[in-house]
Amino acid sequence: MQSGSFMFQEVGDGIRCSGTTLTINPFISKVNTWKDPFEPTYQENVYDDSTDADGNLTNPGGILFTKPVRTGQAKNNFSFNYGITATVAVPLDRRMTNNCVAAMNTRIKYLEQAYKAKKLDYSLGRLKVCAEQLKLGVVYAKDSPSYVVCEDVRLVNPPNTLPDHTHSIEVTSETTSVPFSFQRGTLQEVSSPE
């Protein structure tokens, strides 16, 4: 059950935004009341109103008898109530709400970027350590639970080494090339087979 101020959404750094709040409260109530002391009747005096020949009361203030009169008082009262209440609370200053939502969106973008940076730091650190271990010739056994840590790291070309490779060079003698001026006299003419 929400009572009091608006609901708040918070993303840290003191950024708390309130928005329109709809509060729905179901309720059930059972009430039983009683009167203590309970008096269903009270005694009412019946006075002597007999008169003489002149119209004067013969026994003024005389009580002939008492009669019971109902009080109308309920012995107990029982009620059973149920229902739903709904309340809508709307902040009146929309500028502040919009500014708060903008600050919240900026904070969320910052947190997402910080998460990506941490993820990149972790990935690069893992890559560096795994590469150093591969250079040393150390790897986890395939049945080790830690094998998956460096499973996807490959040492492609270690520094200061060339991979094993071969080249094929074709020599064609279709045209004789003229040597550059600094090469004249140092090259021998290629003789063509006759």
C-alpha atoms as a printed R data frame, in Angstrom:
    type eleno elety resid chain resno       x       y       z
1   ATOM     1    CA   MET     A     1   0.000   0.000   0.000
2   ATOM     2    CA   GLN     A     2   1.473   3.330  -1.078
3   ATOM     3    CA   SER     A     3   0.685   6.312   1.031
4   ATOM     4    CA   GLY     A     4   2.339   9.681   1.263
5   ATOM     5    CA   SER     A     5   4.694  11.102  -1.370
6   ATOM     6    CA   PHE     A     6   5.371  10.060  -4.957
7   ATOM     7    CA   MET     A     7   7.131   6.876  -5.992
8   ATOM     8    CA   PHE     A     8  10.796   7.463  -6.897
9   ATOM     9    CA   GLN     A     9  13.139   5.828  -9.371
10  ATOM    10    CA   GLU     A    10  16.826   6.111  -8.465
11  ATOM    11    CA   VAL     A    11  19.976   5.342 -10.493
12  ATOM    12    CA   GLY     A    12  22.653   6.466  -8.047
13  ATOM    13    CA   ASP     A    13  24.634   9.674  -7.535
14  ATOM    14    CA   GLY     A    14  21.562  11.196  -5.910
15  ATOM    15    CA   ILE     A    15  19.476  11.144  -9.099
16  ATOM    16    CA   ARG     A    16  15.905  10.417  -7.975
17  ATOM    17    CA   CYS     A    17  13.025  11.118 -10.310
18  ATOM    18    CA   SER     A    18   9.380  11.171  -9.398
19  ATOM    19    CA   GLY     A    19   6.700  10.655 -11.961
20  ATOM    20    CA   THR     A    20   2.994  10.252 -12.196
21  ATOM    21    CA   THR     A    21   1.903   7.689  -9.630
22  ATOM    22    CA   LEU     A    22  -1.197   5.535  -9.780
23  ATOM    23    CA   THR     A    23  -1.985   3.877  -6.469
24  ATOM    24    CA   ILE     A    24  -4.636   1.171  -6.326
25  ATOM    25    CA   ASN     A    25  -5.569  -0.153  -2.894
26  ATOM    26    CA   PRO     A    26  -8.068  -2.938  -2.356
27  ATOM    27    CA   PHE     A    27  -9.582  -3.054   1.104
28  ATOM    28    CA   ILE     A    28 -11.748  -5.298   3.253
29  ATOM    29    CA   SER     A    29 -13.055  -4.202   6.641
30  ATOM    30    CA   LYS     A    30 -15.196  -5.965   9.199
31  ATOM    31    CA   VAL     A    31 -16.637  -3.917  12.065
32  ATOM    32    CA   ASN     A    32 -18.504  -5.196  15.116
33  ATOM    33    CA   THR     A    33 -19.664  -2.623  17.705
34  ATOM    34    CA   TRP     A    34 -21.739  -3.069  20.844
35  ATOM    35    CA   LYS     A    35 -23.218  -0.894  23.591
36  ATOM    36    CA   ASP     A    36 -22.106  -1.350  27.166
37  ATOM    37    CA   PRO     A    37 -24.202  -1.117  29.239
38  ATOM    38    CA   PHE     A    38 -26.974  -2.166  26.930
39  ATOM    39    CA   GLU     A    39 -30.452  -0.886  27.940
40  ATOM    40    CA   PRO     A    40 -33.215  -2.146  25.645
41  ATOM    41    CA   THR     A    41 -35.934  -0.282  27.621
42  ATOM    42    CA   TYR     A    42 -36.357   2.360  30.286
43  ATOM    43    CA   GLN     A    43 -39.226   2.895  32.749
44  ATOM    44    CA   GLU     A    44 -41.481   5.870  32.062
45  ATOM    45    CA   ASN     A    45 -43.767   7.243  34.795
46  ATOM    46    CA   VAL     A    46 -47.506   7.423  34.142
47  ATOM    47    CA   TYR     A    47 -48.927  10.316  36.226
48  ATOM    48    CA   ASP     A    48 -52.376  10.591  37.808
49  ATOM    49    CA   ASP     A    49 -54.282  13.166  35.771
50  ATOM    50    CA   SER     A    50 -57.665  12.824  37.439
51  ATOM    51    CA   THR     A    51 -59.486  16.115  38.088
52  ATOM    52    CA   ASP     A    52 -62.384  17.368  40.261
53  ATOM    53    CA   ALA     A    53 -65.555  19.052  38.992
54  ATOM    54    CA   ASP     A    54 -63.719  22.373  38.589
55  ATOM    55    CA   GLY     A    55 -60.952  20.803  36.430
56  ATOM    56    CA   ASN     A    56 -58.259  20.837  39.085
57  ATOM    57    CA   LEU     A    57 -55.898  17.884  39.486
58  ATOM    58    CA   THR     A    58 -56.880  15.833  42.463
59  ATOM    59    CA   ASN     A    59 -53.481  14.174  42.912
60  ATOM    60    CA   PRO     A    60 -50.885  16.389  41.240
61  ATOM    61    CA   GLY     A    61 -47.495  14.619  40.718
62  ATOM    62    CA   GLY     A    62 -48.905  11.296  41.736
63  ATOM    63    CA   ILE     A    63 -47.500   8.316  39.801
64  ATOM    64    CA   LEU     A    64 -50.005   5.666  38.956
65  ATOM    65    CA   PHE     A    65 -47.506   3.178  37.525
66  ATOM    66    CA   THR     A    66 -44.424   2.881  35.273
67  ATOM    67    CA   LYS     A    67 -44.384   1.420  31.832
68  ATOM    68    CA   PRO     A    68 -41.404   0.088  29.841
69  ATOM    69    CA   VAL     A    69 -40.417   2.102  26.784
70  ATOM    70    CA   ARG     A    70 -38.057   0.760  24.122
71  ATOM    71    CA   THR     A    71 -34.817   2.741  23.742
72  ATOM    72    CA   GLY     A    72 -34.273   1.814  20.120
73  ATOM    73    CA   GLN     A    73 -30.688   1.126  21.094
74  ATOM    74    CA   ALA     A    74 -29.025  -1.633  19.060
75  ATOM    75    CA   LYS     A    75 -27.422  -4.362  21.107
76  ATOM    76    CA   ASN     A    76 -24.562  -4.635  18.585
77  ATOM    77    CA   ASN     A    77 -23.785  -3.427  15.105
78  ATOM    78    CA   PHE     A    78 -21.960  -5.517  12.497
79  ATOM    79    CA   SER     A    79 -20.735  -4.301   9.110
80  ATOM    80    CA   PHE     A    80 -18.603  -5.875   6.393
81  ATOM    81    CA   ASN     A    81 -17.137  -3.552   3.743
82  ATOM    82    CA   TYR     A    82 -14.906  -4.135   0.765
83  ATOM    83    CA   GLY     A    83 -13.802  -2.229  -2.317
84  ATOM    84    CA   ILE     A    84 -10.941  -0.578  -4.161
85  ATOM    85    CA   THR     A    85  -9.576   2.935  -3.929
86  ATOM    86    CA   ALA     A    86  -7.496   4.511  -6.682
87  ATOM    87    CA   THR     A    87  -5.365   7.636  -6.450
88  ATOM    88    CA   VAL     A    88  -3.484   9.389  -9.255
89  ATOM    89    CA   ALA     A    89  -0.717  11.801  -8.209
90  ATOM    90    CA   VAL     A    90   0.827  14.002 -10.909
91  ATOM    91    CA   PRO     A    91   3.857  16.266 -10.342
92  ATOM    92    CA   LEU     A    92   2.967  19.777 -11.436
93  ATOM    93    CA   ASP     A    93   6.433  21.041 -12.483
94  ATOM    94    CA   ARG     A    94   7.097  19.237 -15.777
95  ATOM    95    CA   ARG     A    95  10.421  21.063 -16.349
96  ATOM    96    CA   MET     A    96  11.956  19.506 -13.260
97  ATOM    97    CA   THR     A    97  10.597  16.093 -14.199
98  ATOM    98    CA   ASN     A    98  11.999  16.387 -17.739
99  ATOM    99    CA   ASN     A    99  15.394  17.560 -16.425
100 ATOM   100    CA   CYS     A   100  15.484  14.662 -13.994
101 ATOM   101    CA   VAL     A   101  14.638  12.154 -16.727
102 ATOM   102    CA   ALA     A   102  17.386  13.653 -18.934
103 ATOM   103    CA   ALA     A   103  19.893  13.342 -16.058
104 ATOM   104    CA   MET     A   104  18.775   9.767 -15.488
105 ATOM   105    CA   ASN     A   105  19.226   8.898 -19.186
106 ATOM   106    CA   THR     A   106  22.709  10.473 -19.169
107 ATOM   107    CA   ARG     A   107  23.623   8.475 -16.065
108 ATOM   108    CA   ILE     A   108  22.409   5.263 -17.680
109 ATOM   109    CA   LYS     A   109  24.532   5.962 -20.790
110 ATOM   110    CA   TYR     A   110  27.527   6.637 -18.533
111 ATOM   111    CA   LEU     A   111  26.996   3.367 -16.658
112 ATOM   112    CA   GLU     A   112  26.658   1.438 -19.925
113 ATOM   113    CA   GLN     A   113  29.887   2.992 -21.226
114 ATOM   114    CA   ALA     A   114  31.683   2.271 -17.942
115 ATOM   115    CA   TYR     A   115  30.509  -1.340 -18.178
116 ATOM   116    CA   LYS     A   116  31.843  -1.617 -21.754
117 ATOM   117    CA   ALA     A   117  35.175  -0.108 -20.658
118 ATOM   118    CA   LYS     A   118  35.474  -2.619 -17.800
119 ATOM   119    CA   LYS     A   119  34.592  -5.442 -20.167
120 ATOM   120    CA   LEU     A   120  37.257  -4.253 -22.624
121 ATOM   121    CA   ASP     A   121  39.848  -3.977 -19.809
122 ATOM   122    CA   TYR     A   122  39.039  -7.526 -18.736
123 ATOM   123    CA   SER     A   123  39.243  -8.864 -22.310
124 ATOM   124    CA   LEU     A   124  42.562  -7.140 -23.031
125 ATOM   125    CA   GLY     A   125  44.025  -8.254 -19.706
126 ATOM   126    CA   ARG     A   126  42.960 -11.844 -20.379
127 ATOM   127    CA   LEU     A   127  44.386 -11.655 -23.908
128 ATOM   128    CA   LYS     A   128  47.722 -10.292 -22.628
129 ATOM   129    CA   VAL     A   129  48.165 -12.926 -19.913
130 ATOM   130    CA   CYS     A   130  47.114 -15.771 -22.192
131 ATOM   131    CA   ALA     A   131  49.492 -14.596 -24.965
132 ATOM   132    CA   GLU     A   132  52.404 -14.384 -22.513
133 ATOM   133    CA   GLN     A   133  51.692 -17.930 -21.363
134 ATOM   134    CA   LEU     A   134  51.470 -19.164 -24.959
135 ATOM   135    CA   LYS     A   135  54.882 -17.577 -25.716
136 ATOM   136    CA   LEU     A   136  56.279 -19.490 -22.758
137 ATOM   137    CA   GLY     A   137  54.697 -22.655 -24.100
138 ATOM   138    CA   VAL     A   138  52.335 -23.050 -21.145
139 ATOM   139    CA   VAL     A   139  48.677 -23.960 -21.714
140 ATOM   140    CA   TYR     A   140  45.903 -25.484 -19.625
141 ATOM   141    CA   ALA     A   141  45.070 -29.113 -20.180
142 ATOM   142    CA   LYS     A   142  41.835 -29.652 -22.110
143 ATOM   143    CA   ASP     A   143  40.211 -31.369 -19.137
144 ATOM   144    CA   SER     A   144  41.064 -28.467 -16.799
145 ATOM   145    CA   PRO     A   145  38.166 -26.246 -15.654
146 ATOM   146    CA   SER     A   146  40.402 -23.249 -16.447
147 ATOM   147    CA   TYR     A   147  40.975 -24.332 -20.054
148 ATOM   148    CA   VAL     A   148  38.134 -22.116 -21.251
149 ATOM   149    CA   VAL     A   149  39.929 -18.980 -19.991
150 ATOM   150    CA   CYS     A   150  42.483 -19.021 -22.823
151 ATOM   151    CA   GLU     A   151  40.732 -21.396 -25.196
152 ATOM   152    CA   ASP     A   152  39.965 -18.723 -27.812
153 ATOM   153    CA   VAL     A   153  43.414 -17.025 -27.722
154 ATOM   154    CA   ARG     A   154  45.819 -17.819 -30.572
155 ATOM   155    CA   LEU     A   155  49.462 -16.777 -30.881
156 ATOM   156    CA   VAL     A   156  49.569 -15.975 -34.589
157 ATOM   157    CA   ASN     A   157  53.059 -14.615 -35.133
158 ATOM   158    CA   PRO     A   158  55.393 -14.179 -32.182
159 ATOM   159    CA   PRO     A   159  57.444 -10.966 -32.238
160 ATOM   160    CA   ASN     A   160  60.805 -10.905 -34.130
161 ATOM   161    CA   THR     A   161  60.117 -14.118 -36.016
162 ATOM   162    CA   LEU     A   162  58.961 -14.855 -39.503
163 ATOM   163    CA   PRO     A   163  56.592 -17.675 -40.193
164 ATOM   164    CA   ASP     A   164  57.828 -20.528 -42.352
165 ATOM   165    CA   HIS     A   165  57.143 -19.637 -45.926
166 ATOM   166    CA   THR     A   166  58.414 -20.128 -49.491
167 ATOM   167    CA   HIS     A   167  58.212 -17.992 -52.599
168 ATOM   168    CA   SER     A   168  58.301 -18.981 -56.217
169 ATOM   169    CA   ILE     A   169  59.874 -16.445 -58.563
170 ATOM   170    CA   GLU     A   170  59.357 -16.659 -62.297
171 ATOM   171    CA   VAL     A   171  62.089 -15.366 -64.539
172 ATOM   172    CA   THR     A   172  61.060 -14.203 -67.975
173 ATOM   173    CA   SER     A   173  63.523 -13.108 -70.646
174 ATOM   174    CA   GLU     A   174  61.225 -11.707 -73.271
175 ATOM   175    CA   THR     A   175  62.701  -8.206 -73.249
176 ATOM   176    CA   THR     A   176  66.120  -6.973 -72.458
177 ATOM   177    CA   SER     A   177  66.043  -4.185 -69.993
178 ATOM   178    CA   VAL     A   178  68.260  -1.167 -70.332
179 ATOM   179    CA   PRO     A   179  70.321  -0.652 -67.177
180 ATOM   180    CA   PHE     A   180  70.207   2.544 -65.209
181 ATOM   181    CA   SER     A   181  73.057   4.946 -65.706
182 ATOM   182    CA   PHE     A   182  74.744   4.009 -62.426
183 ATOM   183    CA   GLN     A   183  74.618   0.356 -63.434
184 ATOM   184    CA   ARG     A   184  76.167   0.676 -66.881
185 ATOM   185    CA   GLY     A   185  79.246  -1.338 -67.264
186 ATOM   186    CA   THR     A   186  78.519  -3.485 -64.247
187 ATOM   187    CA   LEU     A   187  75.904  -5.746 -65.755
188 ATOM   188    CA   GLN     A   188  76.570  -8.375 -68.294
189 ATOM   189    CA   GLU     A   189  74.375  -8.664 -71.307
190 ATOM   190    CA   VAL     A   190  72.105 -11.581 -71.129
191 ATOM   191    CA   SER     A   191  72.821 -13.678 -74.147
192 ATOM   192    CA   SER     A   192  69.869 -15.119 -75.859
193 ATOM   193    CA   PRO     A   193  70.022 -18.768 -76.753
194 ATOM   194    CA   GLU     A   194  70.622 -19.318 -80.452
